[in-house]
Amino acid sequence: MSEKATLTVGGASYELDVTSGTEDERCIDIQSLRAKSGYITMDPGFGSTGACFSDITYVDGERGILRYRGYPIEQIAERASFVETCSLIIYGELPDAETLNRFRRALAEHAPLHTSLYHYFSGFPESSPPMAILSAMLNLVSCFHPGVLEVHSEGHGFDRTAALLLSKVRTIAAWSYRMSVGKPFNQPNPHLTYCANFLHMMFSEPFQEYIPSPAVERALALFLILHADHEQNCSTSTVRTVASSRANLFSSVASGVCALWGPLHGGANAAVIEMLEEIMASGRKIDYYINRAKDKSNDYKLMGFGHRVYKNFDPRASILKKRVYEVLAELHKSDPLLDIALELEEKTLKDEYFISRKLYPNVDFYSGILLRAIGIPPEMYTVMFAIGRMPGWIANWRELHDQNLRITRPRQVYTGRQERSFVPLEER
């Protein structure tokens, strides 16, 4: 006999089904609540509301767990390439050698952009935010591949569209950067790996090929892997909402880019670097900024601490912290911002204010330092996030279509004026 929950309101009681996920996440199914009772639930921000059943990513914020398709992020980060991770997230299983090679060939094939797209980049002002360019160009690229507008979630059409999108997003990103600094575009090199090809398009100069060190290539792959999916965050939920109208894959992920652009979502790692640079430039001790953050009368916040979901250590932060050390050591670099970050982390982890509020360093705290070591400029940080999150957006688009869910249409509680009569202009 299935478990039931009973809601008593307005003098009547209503039975609601209780369901569980594979990790024993429990939910009360309220899909029939309004039809039965006339009531709706109110949950601004959807912190206690489940919008879907999903097989893709599992997050346990209390225990600091993140798994892609059942695989712990620690194992994925250590053993998988980004392309393997994309295949796993989108299709549900780790690819065998033949499948992986076929996927890699598709990514290489689809990397170039149509020559007619070149002049569209020059139409943007050099000061254009890269995320604005990325969102606009994703929609524009789809116009040059009309077949992608009618693709379904299964079959060769979907496989081609997913590979096309994953491949072209890095070309668009690299070229938006090249345009912003007034440098010529670099054509993708089909003989390079996914990450090496992106770095080539970013940093190669005429007659001077950029060849990344293995440390840099591994660091970029790790960054992308750790951002590949993260359950129903703001941008992923946006992709699913747009997809629920049966919008095509390109327009759906373009909406995800716009959601990610917001400083409360994708811009946090750049904000961490800005904070660390401010601390370094001021010459003040770390305690000054910690005390500012603790002062209730001050709206100052330490960026990169705390998480909407994680009430324990963000497992991605621990992985990134280790790789930052390795990259700087292999490149024979030092970074004063890392020293400041380490001191800030050490002191906050001993401070009762942060401990009691479970404000631990999150993935953004170290990702900016890692990108900085690679040579990625801060204005590109959110774009890098978008490249990494692309497989998660694609997988969620596909899953929603497979489940054939209804169009997203939240309810509201109206708080405006009650009915009133229109007053003609001459009488106002």
C-alpha positions as CSV (number, residue, x, y, z in Angstrom):
1,M,0.0,0.0,0.0
2,S,1.5,3.3,-1.1
3,E,2.1,6.0,1.5
4,K,-0.3,9.0,1.6
5,A,-0.1,12.5,3.0
6,T,-3.3,14.2,4.3
7,L,-3.8,17.9,4.0
8,T,-6.6,19.5,6.0
9,V,-7.7,22.9,5.0
10,G,-11.0,24.8,4.8
11,G,-12.7,22.1,6.9
12,A,-11.9,19.3,4.4
13,S,-9.1,16.7,4.2
14,Y,-7.4,15.6,1.0
15,E,-5.2,12.6,0.4
16,L,-2.0,13.1,-1.6
17,D,0.4,10.5,-2.9
18,V,3.9,10.3,-1.4
19,T,6.7,9.1,-3.8
20,S,10.4,8.5,-3.5
21,G,13.5,8.7,-5.7
22,T,16.2,6.1,-5.9
23,E,18.2,7.9,-3.2
24,D,15.1,8.0,-0.9
25,E,14.3,11.6,-1.6
26,R,10.6,11.9,-0.6
27,C,8.0,14.2,-2.1
28,I,4.3,14.9,-1.8
29,D,2.6,14.8,-5.1
30,I,0.4,17.9,-5.3
31,Q,-0.5,17.7,-9.0
32,S,-4.2,17.1,-8.2
33,L,-4.4,19.5,-5.3
34,R,-5.9,22.5,-7.1
35,A,-8.5,20.4,-8.9
36,K,-9.5,18.7,-5.7
37,S,-9.4,21.6,-3.2
38,G,-9.1,24.9,-5.1
39,Y,-5.9,25.6,-3.3
40,I,-2.3,26.0,-4.6
41,T,1.0,26.0,-2.8
42,M,3.3,29.0,-2.5
43,D,7.0,28.5,-2.7
44,P,8.9,31.6,-4.1
45,G,12.3,30.4,-5.4
46,F,11.0,26.8,-5.5
47,G,13.3,25.8,-2.6
48,S,10.8,23.1,-1.5
49,T,9.2,22.3,-4.8
50,G,10.2,19.5,-7.2
51,A,9.5,20.3,-10.9
52,C,10.5,17.0,-12.4
53,F,11.7,13.4,-12.0
54,S,15.3,13.2,-13.4
55,D,17.8,10.5,-14.0
56,I,20.8,12.8,-14.7
57,T,22.4,14.3,-11.6
58,Y,22.1,13.6,-7.9
59,V,23.0,16.3,-5.3
60,D,22.9,15.8,-1.5
61,G,23.8,19.2,-0.1
62,E,23.8,18.0,3.5
63,R,26.4,15.3,2.8
64,G,28.4,17.1,0.1
65,I,27.6,14.5,-2.6
66,L,27.5,15.1,-6.4
67,R,27.0,12.3,-8.8
68,Y,26.6,12.2,-12.6
69,R,24.4,9.3,-13.7
70,G,25.3,7.6,-10.4
71,Y,29.1,8.1,-10.7
72,P,30.7,10.2,-7.9
73,I,32.2,13.5,-9.1
74,E,35.5,12.6,-7.5
75,Q,35.8,9.6,-9.8
76,I,34.7,11.4,-12.9
77,A,37.1,14.3,-12.2
78,E,40.0,12.0,-11.8
79,R,39.4,9.5,-14.6
80,A,37.2,10.9,-17.3
81,S,37.8,13.4,-20.2
82,F,35.3,16.2,-20.8
83,V,34.0,14.5,-23.9
84,E,33.5,11.2,-22.0
85,T,31.6,13.2,-19.4
86,C,29.4,14.9,-22.1
87,S,28.5,11.5,-23.5
88,L,27.7,10.1,-20.1
89,I,25.5,13.0,-19.1
90,I,23.6,13.2,-22.4
91,Y,23.1,9.5,-23.1
92,G,23.2,7.9,-19.6
93,E,26.2,5.5,-19.8
94,L,29.9,5.7,-20.1
95,P,30.8,5.3,-23.8
96,D,32.8,2.4,-25.1
97,A,35.9,3.1,-27.3
98,E,34.0,3.0,-30.6
99,T,31.2,5.3,-29.3
100,L,33.6,7.7,-27.9
101,N,35.7,7.9,-31.1
102,R,32.5,8.5,-33.1
103,F,31.5,11.3,-30.7
104,R,35.0,12.9,-31.0
105,R,34.8,12.8,-34.8
106,A,31.4,14.5,-34.8
107,L,32.8,17.2,-32.5
108,A,35.7,17.8,-34.8
109,E,33.5,17.8,-37.9
110,H,31.1,20.4,-36.5
111,A,33.6,22.9,-35.0
112,P,33.9,25.3,-38.0
113,L,31.3,28.1,-38.3
114,H,29.6,28.9,-41.6
115,T,31.6,31.6,-43.5
116,S,28.5,33.8,-43.6
117,L,28.7,34.1,-39.8
118,Y,32.0,35.9,-39.8
119,H,30.8,39.4,-40.4
120,Y,28.1,39.0,-37.7
121,F,30.8,39.0,-35.0
122,S,32.1,42.3,-36.4
123,G,28.6,43.8,-36.0
124,F,28.9,43.6,-32.2
125,P,30.6,46.5,-30.5
126,E,34.0,45.5,-29.0
127,S,32.6,46.3,-25.6
128,S,29.8,43.7,-26.0
129,P,29.5,41.3,-23.1
130,P,30.6,37.9,-24.3
131,M,27.5,36.2,-22.8
132,A,25.3,38.5,-25.0
133,I,27.3,37.5,-28.1
134,L,27.1,33.8,-27.1
135,S,23.3,33.8,-26.6
136,A,22.7,35.7,-29.9
137,M,25.1,33.6,-31.9
138,L,23.7,30.3,-30.7
139,N,20.3,31.3,-32.1
140,L,21.9,32.7,-35.3
141,V,23.9,29.5,-35.9
142,S,20.7,27.4,-35.8
143,C,19.5,29.4,-38.8
144,F,22.3,28.0,-40.8
145,H,21.4,24.5,-39.9
146,P,17.6,24.4,-40.4
147,G,17.4,20.7,-39.6
148,V,18.2,21.3,-35.9
149,L,15.0,23.3,-35.5
150,E,12.9,20.1,-36.0
151,V,15.0,17.6,-34.2
152,H,13.5,15.2,-31.7
153,S,15.1,13.6,-28.6
154,E,16.0,10.4,-30.3
155,G,17.9,9.2,-33.4
156,H,20.6,10.5,-35.7
157,G,19.1,14.0,-35.8
158,F,19.5,14.5,-32.1
159,D,23.0,13.0,-32.0
160,R,24.1,15.4,-34.8
161,T,22.5,18.4,-33.2
162,A,24.0,17.7,-29.7
163,A,27.5,17.3,-31.2
164,L,27.0,20.4,-33.4
165,L,26.0,22.5,-30.4
166,L,28.8,21.2,-28.1
167,S,31.4,21.8,-30.7
168,K,30.2,25.2,-32.0
169,V,29.7,26.7,-28.6
170,R,33.5,26.8,-28.0
171,T,34.2,28.3,-31.4
172,I,31.6,31.1,-30.8
173,A,33.2,31.7,-27.3
174,A,36.7,31.8,-28.6
175,W,35.8,34.1,-31.5
176,S,33.9,36.5,-29.2
177,Y,37.0,36.9,-27.2
178,R,39.2,37.4,-30.3
179,M,36.8,40.0,-31.5
180,S,36.8,41.9,-28.2
181,V,40.6,42.2,-28.2
182,G,40.8,43.1,-31.9
183,K,42.6,39.9,-33.1
184,P,41.9,37.7,-36.1
185,F,39.8,34.6,-35.7
186,N,41.6,31.2,-35.5
187,Q,40.0,28.3,-37.3
188,P,39.4,25.1,-35.3
189,N,42.0,22.4,-35.7
190,P,40.3,19.0,-36.1
191,H,43.4,17.2,-34.9
192,L,43.3,18.7,-31.4
193,T,41.3,17.5,-28.4
194,Y,38.2,19.4,-27.3
195,C,40.0,21.5,-24.7
196,A,43.2,22.0,-26.7
197,N,41.2,23.1,-29.7
198,F,39.4,25.7,-27.7
199,L,42.7,27.1,-26.2
200,H,44.2,27.2,-29.8
201,M,41.2,29.3,-31.0
202,M,41.6,31.5,-28.0
203,F,45.3,32.1,-27.9
204,S,47.1,31.2,-31.2
205,E,48.6,34.0,-33.2
206,P,49.5,34.3,-36.9
207,F,52.5,32.0,-37.5
208,Q,52.6,31.3,-33.7
209,E,50.6,28.2,-32.7
210,Y,49.5,28.1,-29.1
211,I,50.3,24.7,-27.7
212,P,48.9,24.2,-24.2
213,S,50.9,22.4,-21.6
214,P,49.3,19.1,-20.4
215,A,48.7,20.8,-17.0
216,V,46.7,23.6,-18.6
217,E,44.7,21.2,-20.8
218,R,43.9,19.0,-17.8
219,A,42.9,22.0,-15.7
220,L,40.5,23.3,-18.3
221,A,39.0,19.8,-18.8
222,L,38.5,19.6,-15.0
223,F,36.8,23.0,-14.8
224,L,34.4,22.0,-17.6
225,I,33.7,18.6,-16.0
226,L,32.9,20.1,-12.6
227,H,30.4,22.4,-14.2
228,A,28.8,19.9,-16.6
229,D,25.5,19.6,-14.7
230,H,24.1,20.5,-11.3
231,E,20.5,19.4,-11.0
232,Q,17.7,21.9,-11.3
233,N,19.6,25.2,-10.9
234,C,18.4,28.5,-12.4
235,S,19.7,28.1,-15.9
236,T,18.9,24.4,-16.2
237,S,15.3,25.1,-15.0
238,T,15.1,27.8,-17.6
239,V,16.2,25.5,-20.3
240,R,13.5,23.0,-19.2
241,T,10.9,25.7,-19.0
242,V,11.6,26.9,-22.5
243,A,11.9,23.4,-23.8
244,S,8.5,22.6,-22.4
245,S,6.9,24.8,-25.1
246,R,8.6,22.4,-27.5
247,A,11.2,25.0,-28.4
248,N,14.2,23.7,-30.3
249,L,17.4,22.7,-28.6
250,F,19.4,25.8,-29.7
251,S,16.8,28.3,-28.5
252,S,16.4,26.4,-25.3
253,V,20.1,26.5,-24.4
254,A,20.4,30.1,-25.5
255,S,17.8,30.9,-22.8
256,G,20.1,29.0,-20.4
257,V,22.9,31.2,-21.3
258,C,20.8,34.3,-20.5
259,A,19.9,32.9,-17.1
260,L,23.5,32.0,-16.4
261,W,24.6,35.5,-17.3
262,G,23.1,36.8,-14.0
263,P,25.6,37.6,-11.3
264,L,23.9,35.5,-8.7
265,H,24.3,32.4,-10.9
266,G,27.2,32.3,-13.4
267,G,29.1,35.4,-12.5
268,A,30.2,34.4,-9.0
269,N,33.7,33.2,-9.9
270,A,34.5,36.6,-11.5
271,A,33.2,38.3,-8.4
272,V,35.6,36.2,-6.3
273,I,38.6,37.4,-8.3
274,E,37.3,41.0,-8.0
275,M,37.0,40.6,-4.2
276,L,40.5,39.1,-3.9
277,E,42.0,41.9,-6.0
278,E,40.2,44.4,-3.8
279,I,41.7,42.9,-0.7
280,M,45.2,42.8,-2.2
281,A,45.0,46.4,-3.4
282,S,43.7,47.7,-0.1
283,G,46.6,46.4,1.9
284,R,44.2,45.7,4.8
285,K,44.3,42.5,6.8
286,I,41.9,39.7,6.0
287,D,40.2,40.2,9.4
288,Y,38.9,43.6,8.3
289,Y,36.9,42.0,5.5
290,I,35.7,39.0,7.6
291,N,34.4,41.5,10.2
292,R,32.7,43.5,7.5
293,A,30.9,40.3,6.3
294,K,29.8,39.5,9.9
295,D,28.5,43.0,10.6
296,K,24.7,42.9,10.4
297,S,24.6,46.6,9.6
298,N,27.0,46.2,6.6
299,D,25.7,44.6,3.4
300,Y,29.3,43.5,2.4
301,K,29.5,39.8,1.5
302,L,32.5,37.5,1.0
303,M,32.1,36.0,-2.5
304,G,32.5,32.3,-3.0
305,F,31.1,31.2,0.4
306,G,27.9,29.2,1.0
307,H,25.6,27.6,-1.5
308,R,21.9,27.3,-2.1
309,V,22.1,23.5,-2.0
310,Y,25.3,22.5,-0.2
311,K,25.2,22.8,3.6
312,N,28.5,21.0,3.8
313,F,31.7,21.4,1.7
314,D,31.0,21.7,-2.0
315,P,32.9,18.6,-3.3
316,R,33.8,20.5,-6.5
317,A,35.7,23.1,-4.4
318,S,37.9,20.5,-2.8
319,I,38.8,19.1,-6.2
320,L,39.5,22.5,-7.7
321,K,41.7,23.6,-4.8
322,K,44.0,20.6,-5.3
323,R,44.3,21.2,-9.1
324,V,45.1,24.9,-8.6
325,Y,48.2,23.9,-6.6
326,E,49.2,21.4,-9.3
327,V,48.7,23.9,-12.2
328,L,50.6,26.7,-10.6
329,A,53.5,24.3,-9.7
330,E,53.7,22.8,-13.2
331,L,53.6,26.2,-14.8
332,H,56.2,27.5,-12.2
333,K,53.8,30.3,-11.3
334,S,52.8,31.9,-8.1
335,D,49.6,33.9,-7.5
336,P,49.2,36.3,-4.6
337,L,45.4,36.0,-4.9
338,L,45.7,32.3,-4.1
339,D,47.6,33.2,-0.9
340,I,44.8,35.6,0.1
341,A,42.2,33.0,-0.8
342,L,43.9,30.4,1.4
343,E,44.2,32.7,4.4
344,L,40.5,33.7,3.9
345,E,39.5,30.1,3.8
346,E,41.6,29.1,6.8
347,K,40.2,31.9,9.0
348,T,36.5,31.5,8.0
349,L,36.7,27.7,8.7
350,K,37.7,28.5,12.3
351,D,35.1,31.3,12.8
352,E,31.9,30.3,14.6
353,Y,29.9,32.8,12.5
354,F,30.7,31.0,9.3
355,I,30.7,27.5,10.9
356,S,27.2,28.0,12.4
357,R,25.8,29.2,9.1
358,K,27.6,26.5,7.1
359,L,29.3,29.1,4.9
360,Y,32.0,26.9,3.3
361,P,34.0,27.7,0.2
362,N,32.1,26.7,-2.9
363,V,33.2,25.9,-6.5
364,D,33.4,29.6,-7.5
365,F,35.9,30.3,-4.7
366,Y,38.7,28.4,-6.6
367,S,37.4,28.2,-10.2
368,G,38.3,31.8,-10.9
369,I,41.9,31.3,-9.7
370,L,42.2,28.2,-11.9
371,L,40.9,30.1,-14.9
372,R,43.3,32.9,-14.1
373,A,46.2,30.5,-14.0
374,I,45.2,29.1,-17.4
375,G,45.1,32.6,-18.9
376,I,41.4,33.1,-19.3
377,P,40.4,36.7,-18.7
378,P,37.7,37.4,-16.1
379,E,35.1,38.7,-18.7
380,M,35.2,35.1,-20.2
381,Y,34.6,33.3,-16.9
382,T,30.8,33.0,-17.2
383,V,31.2,31.9,-20.9
384,M,33.5,29.1,-19.7
385,F,30.8,28.1,-17.2
386,A,28.3,28.0,-20.2
387,I,30.6,25.7,-22.2
388,G,30.9,23.4,-19.3
389,R,27.2,23.4,-18.5
390,M,26.2,22.7,-22.1
391,P,26.0,18.8,-21.8
392,G,23.7,19.2,-18.7
393,W,21.4,21.6,-20.6
394,I,21.3,19.2,-23.6
395,A,20.6,16.2,-21.3
396,N,17.7,18.0,-19.5
397,W,16.2,19.1,-22.8
398,R,16.3,15.5,-24.0
399,E,14.9,14.1,-20.8
400,L,12.0,16.6,-20.7
401,H,11.0,15.6,-24.3
402,D,11.3,11.9,-23.5
403,Q,9.0,12.4,-20.5
404,N,6.6,14.4,-22.8
405,L,5.9,16.8,-19.9
406,R,3.2,19.5,-20.2
407,I,4.2,23.1,-20.8
408,T,5.5,24.8,-17.7
409,R,2.9,27.1,-16.3
410,P,3.2,28.1,-12.6
411,R,0.3,29.5,-10.7
412,Q,0.3,32.8,-8.8
413,V,-1.6,34.4,-5.9
414,Y,-2.9,37.7,-7.2
415,T,-2.3,40.7,-4.9
416,G,-3.3,43.6,-7.1
417,R,-6.4,45.8,-7.1
418,Q,-9.9,44.3,-7.3
419,E,-12.3,45.0,-10.1
420,R,-12.8,48.7,-10.8
421,S,-14.5,50.7,-13.5
422,F,-12.6,52.4,-16.3
423,V,-12.6,56.2,-16.1
424,P,-12.6,58.1,-19.3
425,L,-9.6,60.4,-19.9
426,E,-11.6,63.6,-19.7
427,E,-12.8,62.6,-16.2
428,R,-9.4,61.7,-14.7
